[in-house]
Amino acid sequence: MTTMQLPARPAPAGARGSQHKAVARTGLYAVLGLNVLIVTALFLMVPSGNLLIALGRLMGLYGALAMAFQLLLVARLPWLDRRLGMDKLTAWHRWVGFTIFWMLIGHLVFIIFGNAGDEGPVAELVRQATELEGILRALVAWAIIMTVGIVSARFARRKLAYETWHFIHLYTYIAIFLAFLHQIVVGSSFRNSALGTAYWWGLWGFALGSVLIGRVGLPLYRNWKHQFRVAAVVPESDNVVSVYIEGKDLDKLPARAGQFFLWRFIAKGRISSANPFSLSAAPNGKYLRLTAKALGDGSAGIRDIKVGTRVFAEGPYGAFTAMHQTKPNALLVAGGVGITPVRALLEEMQGHVVMLYRVSDPNEAVLMRELQEIAHRKGAVLKLVTGSSKVLTANGPLLGAQNLAALVPDVMDRDVFVCGPPPMTDAVLASLAEIGVPENQVHAERFAMAS
């Protein structure tokens, strides 16, 4: 292990408490809970017939509510994203997706068996599909959601290329549209109650409006307003390059250190691909900077981008920012490509900062000179920790609880921001939990995107 330490300076008095995540999380739960109560009340207002049909109706209504909530989760609304983070919203998106999957299975099974006579459920299914308006559309929507649910399961997801999985996933929007048409035509709580009709139109309008604003309106507006272009492409090492992006009125772009964008370079062969890269420098109103390592075809080709190339940027995204700092001082832990958002955070973070930069080999320490300059200027402590996460030190594993506590004795009094490869991040989070660092002081974000 190699350690490099620079002089520290006292932290400013007082802590900046932050309840943003708790407020956003509680707000989402409250909104969902209130809507569950409303949907249940609407269900009870309309007689359902036998028990199976009643269960089928109720599961269909809950499935429709989950679809609307799903749209809200994938809308990429800035207010939610900045407080919860794209990875948290994506995790909820996954669980809500499987809730929809099982609700719609129950809806179909209970409705068909509840209406089946002597001819049996298969004949009843054929009768409804061929004789009742809207049922065939509903079955198509059901089949699409079943397919998306199956390919999203872990065993199937591992075998599919991301592009294939993503393409199939986009059909969910068609399924939701068809399901809504089905609800308009045959939904009893929609058709038989003026209150129900107003509620469902309002719910679906809000959900769809959120998607149009977050996924279409905001990106188009921001790119029209800021006119992003490549200003410079600067090699940082043999396989790492930084790209400087200029534009109009960048001081009005609501971006913070630690966030990321989806970058789409308007050049031949690159328009169809959008790459998620974090800002590797704190926004300064003059330019945005991303730093990429040649890990795949997308990032490897960035070194060949020409100066002046137009850029379509979606974002900023992510809750990995100083907005959530609860203590006056902080510990930053970075490894691998995680160094880019952490480097930006080091530049912006207030108070006394300790930074641990873990690399397998000192020669892999990208942006090290910049880190040293920033640390010196801010009076931060910078420690370069080398070796595998499993390397044993005098205090146990390199990223184990005892060694982490030895490297940063006052870790309990700091907010901890962690970004790096999943194994490293998991090891650090486990160590922090073992030490007893409160959960609200620990901040880690994995850059996953909900479709």
C-alpha positions as CSV (number, residue, x, y, z in Angstrom):
1,M,0.0,0.0,0.0
2,T,1.3,3.4,-1.0
3,T,0.0,6.4,1.0
4,M,0.5,10.0,0.0
5,Q,-0.7,12.7,2.5
6,L,-1.0,16.4,2.0
7,P,-1.5,19.0,4.8
8,A,-5.0,19.3,6.3
9,R,-6.8,22.4,7.4
10,P,-9.6,22.7,10.0
11,A,-13.1,22.0,8.9
12,P,-15.6,24.8,9.0
13,A,-18.0,24.9,12.0
14,G,-21.4,23.4,11.7
15,A,-22.9,20.7,9.6
16,R,-25.2,20.9,6.6
17,G,-28.1,18.6,7.4
18,S,-29.9,17.1,4.5
19,Q,-33.3,15.4,4.5
20,H,-33.8,15.5,0.7
21,K,-33.7,11.7,0.2
22,A,-36.0,11.0,3.2
23,V,-38.5,13.6,1.9
24,A,-38.5,12.3,-1.6
25,R,-38.7,8.7,-0.5
26,T,-41.5,9.4,2.0
27,G,-43.3,11.5,-0.6
28,L,-43.3,8.7,-3.1
29,Y,-44.5,6.2,-0.6
30,A,-47.3,8.5,0.5
31,V,-48.4,9.2,-3.1
32,L,-48.4,5.5,-3.9
33,G,-50.3,4.6,-0.6
34,L,-52.9,7.3,-1.2
35,N,-53.5,6.1,-4.7
36,V,-53.8,2.5,-3.5
37,L,-56.6,3.7,-1.1
38,I,-58.3,5.5,-3.9
39,V,-58.2,2.6,-6.3
40,T,-59.5,0.3,-3.6
41,A,-62.4,2.7,-2.9
42,L,-63.3,2.8,-6.6
43,F,-63.2,-1.0,-6.7
44,L,-65.6,-1.2,-3.8
45,M,-68.1,1.2,-5.4
46,V,-68.8,-1.2,-8.3
47,P,-70.2,-4.8,-7.7
48,S,-67.9,-7.5,-9.0
49,G,-70.0,-10.7,-9.2
50,N,-68.3,-13.8,-7.8
51,L,-65.1,-13.9,-5.8
52,L,-62.8,-14.9,-8.6
53,I,-64.0,-12.0,-10.8
54,A,-63.6,-9.6,-7.8
55,L,-60.0,-10.7,-7.3
56,G,-59.4,-10.4,-11.0
57,R,-60.8,-6.9,-11.1
58,L,-58.8,-5.8,-8.1
59,M,-55.5,-7.2,-9.4
60,G,-56.2,-5.5,-12.8
61,L,-56.8,-2.1,-11.1
62,Y,-53.6,-2.5,-9.0
63,G,-51.7,-3.5,-12.1
64,A,-52.9,-0.4,-13.9
65,L,-51.9,1.8,-10.9
66,A,-48.5,0.1,-10.9
67,M,-48.1,0.9,-14.7
68,A,-48.8,4.6,-14.1
69,F,-46.3,4.6,-11.1
70,Q,-43.8,2.9,-13.4
71,L,-44.0,5.7,-15.9
72,L,-43.3,8.2,-13.1
73,L,-40.2,6.2,-12.1
74,V,-38.8,6.2,-15.6
75,A,-39.7,9.8,-16.4
76,R,-36.2,11.0,-15.2
77,L,-37.8,14.0,-13.5
78,P,-35.0,16.2,-12.0
79,W,-36.7,16.7,-8.6
80,L,-36.8,13.0,-8.0
81,D,-33.5,12.1,-9.6
82,R,-31.4,14.6,-7.7
83,R,-32.8,13.4,-4.4
84,L,-33.0,9.6,-4.9
85,G,-30.5,8.9,-7.7
86,M,-31.0,7.0,-10.9
87,D,-29.8,3.7,-9.4
88,K,-32.5,3.8,-6.7
89,L,-35.2,4.7,-9.2
90,T,-34.1,1.9,-11.4
91,A,-34.2,-0.6,-8.5
92,W,-37.8,0.5,-7.8
93,H,-38.6,0.3,-11.5
94,R,-37.5,-3.3,-11.5
95,W,-39.6,-4.3,-8.5
96,V,-42.6,-2.4,-9.8
97,G,-42.2,-4.2,-13.1
98,F,-42.4,-7.6,-11.5
99,T,-45.4,-6.4,-9.5
100,I,-47.1,-5.6,-12.8
101,F,-46.1,-9.0,-14.2
102,W,-47.8,-10.9,-11.4
103,M,-50.8,-8.6,-11.0
104,L,-51.6,-9.1,-14.7
105,I,-51.2,-12.8,-14.5
106,G,-53.6,-12.9,-11.6
107,H,-56.0,-10.5,-13.5
108,L,-56.2,-12.8,-16.5
109,V,-56.4,-16.0,-14.6
110,F,-59.1,-14.9,-12.1
111,I,-61.3,-13.2,-14.7
112,I,-61.2,-16.1,-17.1
113,F,-61.9,-18.7,-14.5
114,G,-64.5,-16.5,-12.9
115,N,-66.4,-16.3,-16.1
116,A,-65.8,-19.8,-17.4
117,G,-68.8,-22.0,-17.6
118,D,-69.1,-25.7,-18.5
119,E,-66.9,-25.2,-21.6
120,G,-63.8,-24.4,-19.5
121,P,-61.3,-21.5,-19.3
122,V,-59.7,-22.0,-22.7
123,A,-63.1,-21.6,-24.5
124,E,-63.9,-18.6,-22.3
125,L,-60.6,-17.0,-23.3
126,V,-61.3,-17.6,-27.0
127,R,-64.8,-16.2,-26.6
128,Q,-63.7,-13.0,-24.9
129,A,-60.9,-12.4,-27.4
130,T,-63.2,-12.9,-30.4
131,E,-66.5,-11.4,-29.2
132,L,-65.7,-8.7,-26.7
133,E,-64.4,-5.3,-27.7
134,G,-61.0,-4.4,-26.3
135,I,-60.1,-7.9,-25.0
136,L,-57.8,-8.7,-27.9
137,R,-55.8,-5.5,-27.4
138,A,-55.5,-6.4,-23.7
139,L,-54.2,-9.8,-24.5
140,V,-51.5,-8.3,-26.8
141,A,-50.5,-6.0,-24.0
142,W,-50.5,-8.9,-21.6
143,A,-48.2,-10.9,-23.9
144,I,-45.8,-8.0,-24.3
145,I,-45.5,-7.5,-20.5
146,M,-45.0,-11.2,-19.9
147,T,-42.2,-11.2,-22.5
148,V,-40.6,-8.2,-21.0
149,G,-40.9,-9.7,-17.5
150,I,-39.3,-12.9,-18.6
151,V,-36.3,-11.3,-20.4
152,S,-35.8,-9.0,-17.4
153,A,-35.3,-12.0,-15.0
154,R,-31.7,-12.4,-14.1
155,F,-31.2,-15.8,-15.8
156,A,-32.4,-14.3,-19.1
157,R,-30.8,-10.9,-18.7
158,R,-27.3,-12.4,-18.5
159,K,-27.7,-14.1,-21.9
160,L,-29.0,-11.0,-23.8
161,A,-27.0,-8.2,-25.2
162,Y,-27.9,-4.9,-23.6
163,E,-29.2,-3.5,-26.9
164,T,-31.5,-6.5,-27.4
165,W,-32.8,-6.3,-23.9
166,H,-33.4,-2.5,-24.2
167,F,-35.2,-2.9,-27.6
168,I,-37.6,-5.5,-26.1
169,H,-38.1,-3.3,-23.0
170,L,-39.3,-0.4,-25.0
171,Y,-42.3,-2.4,-26.1
172,T,-43.6,-1.8,-22.6
173,Y,-44.8,1.6,-23.7
174,I,-47.0,0.0,-26.4
175,A,-48.3,-2.5,-23.8
176,I,-49.2,0.3,-21.4
177,F,-51.1,2.2,-24.2
178,L,-53.0,-0.9,-25.1
179,A,-53.8,-1.7,-21.5
180,F,-55.2,1.9,-21.1
181,L,-57.4,1.4,-24.1
182,H,-58.7,-1.8,-22.6
183,Q,-59.5,0.0,-19.4
184,I,-61.4,2.7,-21.2
185,V,-63.6,0.1,-23.0
186,V,-64.3,-2.5,-20.4
187,G,-63.0,-1.1,-17.0
188,S,-66.0,-1.0,-14.7
189,S,-64.6,1.5,-12.3
190,F,-63.7,3.7,-15.3
191,R,-67.0,3.4,-17.2
192,N,-69.5,3.3,-14.3
193,S,-68.3,6.1,-12.1
194,A,-67.8,9.7,-13.0
195,L,-65.3,9.9,-10.1
196,G,-63.5,6.9,-11.4
197,T,-63.3,8.3,-14.9
198,A,-61.9,11.6,-13.7
199,Y,-59.4,9.8,-11.5
200,W,-58.0,7.5,-14.1
201,W,-57.8,10.2,-16.8
202,G,-56.0,12.4,-14.3
203,L,-53.6,9.6,-13.2
204,W,-52.7,8.5,-16.7
205,G,-52.4,12.1,-17.9
206,F,-50.0,13.0,-15.0
207,A,-47.9,9.8,-15.6
208,L,-47.7,10.3,-19.4
209,G,-47.0,14.0,-19.0
210,S,-44.1,13.3,-16.6
211,V,-42.5,11.0,-19.2
212,L,-43.0,13.6,-22.0
213,I,-41.5,16.4,-19.9
214,G,-38.6,14.4,-18.4
215,R,-37.6,12.2,-21.4
216,V,-38.5,14.6,-24.3
217,G,-39.3,18.1,-23.3
218,L,-36.4,18.9,-21.0
219,P,-33.6,17.3,-23.1
220,L,-34.8,19.1,-26.2
221,Y,-35.1,22.4,-24.4
222,R,-31.7,22.2,-22.7
223,N,-29.9,21.2,-25.9
224,W,-31.6,24.0,-27.8
225,K,-30.7,26.5,-25.1
226,H,-27.1,25.5,-24.5
227,Q,-26.0,24.3,-28.0
228,F,-23.3,21.9,-26.8
229,R,-20.2,21.4,-28.9
230,V,-16.8,19.6,-28.4
231,A,-14.2,22.2,-27.5
232,A,-11.2,20.0,-27.0
233,V,-10.2,16.3,-26.8
234,V,-7.2,15.8,-24.4
235,P,-5.4,12.5,-23.9
236,E,-4.8,11.8,-20.2
237,S,-2.9,8.5,-20.7
238,D,-2.6,5.8,-23.3
239,N,-6.2,4.7,-22.8
240,V,-7.9,7.6,-21.1
241,V,-9.2,10.8,-22.8
242,S,-11.0,13.9,-21.5
243,V,-13.5,15.8,-23.7
244,Y,-14.3,19.4,-23.0
245,I,-17.8,20.5,-23.9
246,E,-18.7,24.2,-24.4
247,G,-22.0,25.8,-24.9
248,K,-24.2,28.8,-24.3
249,D,-25.2,30.0,-20.8
250,L,-23.6,26.9,-19.1
251,D,-23.8,28.8,-15.8
252,K,-27.6,28.3,-15.9
253,L,-27.4,24.5,-16.5
254,P,-28.4,22.9,-13.2
255,A,-25.5,20.4,-13.0
256,R,-23.4,19.6,-10.0
257,A,-20.2,17.7,-9.3
258,G,-20.8,14.0,-9.1
259,Q,-23.6,13.9,-11.7
260,F,-23.5,12.3,-15.1
261,F,-25.0,12.9,-18.5
262,L,-26.0,10.7,-21.4
263,W,-23.7,12.0,-24.2
264,R,-24.6,11.6,-27.8
265,F,-22.0,12.9,-30.3
266,I,-23.6,14.0,-33.6
267,A,-21.0,12.4,-35.8
268,K,-21.1,9.6,-38.4
269,G,-21.5,6.2,-36.7
270,R,-22.1,7.7,-33.2
271,I,-25.6,9.3,-33.4
272,S,-27.4,6.1,-32.4
273,S,-25.4,5.5,-29.2
274,A,-25.6,7.5,-26.0
275,N,-22.9,6.9,-23.5
276,P,-23.3,7.7,-19.7
277,F,-20.2,9.5,-18.4
278,S,-19.8,11.5,-15.2
279,L,-18.5,15.0,-15.1
280,S,-14.8,14.7,-14.2
281,A,-14.6,18.4,-13.2
282,A,-17.0,20.5,-11.2
283,P,-19.3,22.6,-13.5
284,N,-17.8,26.1,-13.8
285,G,-20.1,27.9,-16.2
286,K,-17.5,27.8,-19.0
287,Y,-17.3,24.1,-20.0
288,L,-18.3,20.6,-19.0
289,R,-15.7,17.9,-18.9
290,L,-16.1,14.1,-19.2
291,T,-13.2,11.7,-18.9
292,A,-13.5,8.2,-20.4
293,K,-11.4,5.1,-20.4
294,A,-11.3,2.9,-23.5
295,L,-13.4,0.0,-22.1
296,G,-15.7,-0.7,-25.1
297,D,-16.4,0.4,-28.7
298,G,-18.4,3.5,-27.5
299,S,-15.8,4.9,-25.1
300,A,-12.8,3.8,-27.2
301,G,-14.0,5.9,-30.2
302,I,-14.3,9.1,-28.2
303,R,-10.6,9.9,-28.7
304,D,-11.4,10.3,-32.4
305,I,-14.2,12.9,-31.9
306,K,-13.5,16.1,-33.8
307,V,-13.4,19.5,-32.2
308,G,-16.6,21.4,-33.1
309,T,-18.8,18.2,-33.1
310,R,-22.3,18.9,-31.9
311,V,-23.3,17.1,-28.8
312,F,-26.8,16.1,-27.6
313,A,-26.6,15.7,-23.8
314,E,-29.4,14.3,-21.6
315,G,-29.1,15.1,-17.9
316,P,-27.7,16.0,-15.5
317,Y,-28.6,12.8,-13.6
318,G,-27.7,11.3,-10.2
319,A,-27.9,12.0,-6.5
320,F,-24.2,11.5,-5.9
321,T,-23.7,15.1,-4.9
322,A,-22.7,17.3,-2.0
323,M,-26.4,18.2,-1.8
324,H,-26.8,15.2,0.5
325,Q,-23.9,15.9,2.8
326,T,-25.0,15.8,6.5
327,K,-21.7,16.4,8.2
328,P,-19.3,19.4,7.8
329,N,-16.4,17.0,6.7
330,A,-16.3,14.2,4.2
331,L,-14.5,11.0,3.1
332,L,-14.3,10.3,-0.6
333,V,-13.4,6.8,-1.7
334,A,-12.8,6.1,-5.4
335,G,-11.6,3.3,-7.6
336,G,-11.4,2.6,-11.3
337,V,-13.8,4.8,-13.5
338,G,-15.3,6.0,-10.2
339,I,-12.5,8.5,-10.0
340,T,-14.2,10.9,-12.4
341,P,-17.3,11.9,-10.3
342,V,-15.1,11.8,-7.1
343,R,-12.5,14.1,-8.6
344,A,-15.3,16.6,-9.4
345,L,-16.7,16.2,-5.9
346,L,-13.3,16.9,-4.4
347,E,-13.2,20.1,-6.3
348,E,-16.7,21.2,-5.0
349,M,-16.9,19.7,-1.5
350,Q,-16.8,22.1,1.4
351,G,-15.2,21.4,4.8
352,H,-12.3,19.1,5.5
353,V,-12.0,16.2,3.0
354,V,-10.1,13.0,3.1
355,M,-9.8,11.1,-0.2
356,L,-8.8,7.4,-0.6
357,Y,-8.0,6.6,-4.2
358,R,-7.6,2.8,-4.6
359,V,-5.7,1.5,-7.7
360,S,-4.1,-1.9,-8.4
361,D,-1.0,-0.2,-9.6
362,P,0.2,3.4,-9.0
363,N,0.6,3.8,-12.8
364,E,-3.2,3.4,-13.1
365,A,-3.9,6.5,-11.0
366,V,-5.6,8.6,-13.6
367,L,-5.9,12.4,-13.0
368,M,-3.5,12.1,-10.1
369,R,-1.7,15.4,-10.8
370,E,-5.1,17.2,-10.8
371,L,-6.1,15.5,-7.6
372,Q,-2.8,16.6,-5.9
373,E,-3.3,20.2,-7.0
374,I,-6.9,20.3,-5.8
375,A,-6.1,18.6,-2.5
376,H,-3.2,21.1,-1.9
377,R,-5.4,24.1,-2.7
378,K,-8.3,22.9,-0.5
379,G,-6.1,21.5,2.4
380,A,-7.5,18.1,1.8
381,V,-5.8,14.8,2.7
382,L,-5.2,12.6,-0.4
383,K,-4.2,8.9,0.1
384,L,-3.3,6.7,-2.8
385,V,-4.1,3.1,-1.7
386,T,-2.6,0.5,-4.0
387,G,-3.3,-3.2,-4.3
388,S,-6.2,-5.6,-4.6
389,S,-9.2,-5.0,-2.3
390,K,-8.4,-8.4,-0.8
391,V,-4.7,-7.6,-0.1
392,L,-4.0,-8.1,3.6
393,T,-2.4,-5.3,5.6
394,A,-1.3,-5.0,9.2
395,N,-5.0,-4.1,9.9
396,G,-6.6,-6.8,7.9
397,P,-8.0,-6.6,4.3
398,L,-7.1,-3.4,2.4
399,L,-10.7,-2.2,2.4
400,G,-11.7,-4.0,5.6
401,A,-13.3,-2.2,8.5
402,Q,-10.1,-2.2,10.7
403,N,-7.9,-0.8,7.9
404,L,-10.5,1.8,6.9
405,A,-10.8,3.0,10.5
406,A,-7.0,3.1,10.7
407,L,-6.7,5.2,7.5
408,V,-9.5,7.6,8.6
409,P,-9.9,7.5,12.4
410,D,-12.7,10.0,12.5
411,V,-14.7,8.3,9.8
412,M,-17.8,8.3,12.1
413,D,-17.8,12.1,11.9
414,R,-17.8,12.3,8.1
415,D,-20.1,11.8,5.2
416,V,-18.7,9.0,3.0
417,F,-19.0,9.1,-0.8
418,V,-18.1,5.9,-2.5
419,C,-17.8,5.3,-6.3
420,G,-15.9,2.5,-8.1
421,P,-16.3,-1.1,-9.4
422,P,-19.1,-3.0,-7.8
423,P,-16.8,-5.4,-5.8
424,M,-14.9,-2.4,-4.4
425,T,-18.0,-0.5,-3.6
426,D,-19.6,-3.5,-1.9
427,A,-16.5,-4.1,0.2
428,V,-16.3,-0.4,1.4
429,L,-20.1,-0.3,2.2
430,A,-19.8,-3.5,4.2
431,S,-16.8,-2.1,6.1
432,L,-18.6,1.1,6.9
433,A,-21.6,-0.8,8.2
434,E,-19.3,-2.9,10.4
435,I,-17.7,0.2,11.8
436,G,-21.1,1.6,12.5
437,V,-21.2,4.7,10.2
438,P,-24.9,5.8,10.1
439,E,-26.6,4.9,6.9
440,N,-27.6,8.5,6.2
441,Q,-23.9,9.5,6.1
442,V,-23.1,6.9,3.4
443,H,-23.6,7.8,-0.3
444,A,-23.0,5.4,-3.2
445,E,-24.5,5.4,-6.6
446,R,-24.4,2.8,-9.4
447,F,-25.1,4.3,-12.7
448,A,-28.0,2.2,-13.9
449,M,-30.7,3.6,-16.2
450,A,-34.3,2.8,-16.2
451,S,-35.7,2.4,-19.7
